[in-house]
Amino acid sequence: MKGGGGFDVQGLMKKAQDMQRSMAKAQEEMKERIVEGNSGGGLVVAHANGARQIVGIKIDPKAVDPSDIAMMEDLIIAAVNQAMEKAQKMYETEMQKITGPMQIPGLFG
């Protein structure tokens, strides 16, 4: 069905549905892909998946100093933030493979 000026509405709808299916599949697959963030030279390591969820934290016993809990908290925050940044970039890269140059508001948020 062509709209005004030869615009193929059905073709556009099919492409949008195909893109939606591809995006849903990619989002499911991203849950299985893991990135790592670390701090303190690897004393604290955080793992996040492509769905931007923290899925693990490892703390080297050398990092544990009961008299300096604030330092441990800072190391954890830094590792988690790094993992989340990597997860976000991975997500954006995968979505851009599907959408190409098209910018869809709210997609990469």
PyMOL commands that set and color helices and strands:
alter all, ss='L'
color gray80, all
select helices_A, chain A and resi 4-6+9-30+40-42+61-63+69-99
alter helices_A, ss='H'
color red, helices_A
select strands_A, chain A and resi 34-39+44-49+54-59
alter strands_A, ss='S'
color yellow, strands_A
deselect
rebuild
show_as cartoon
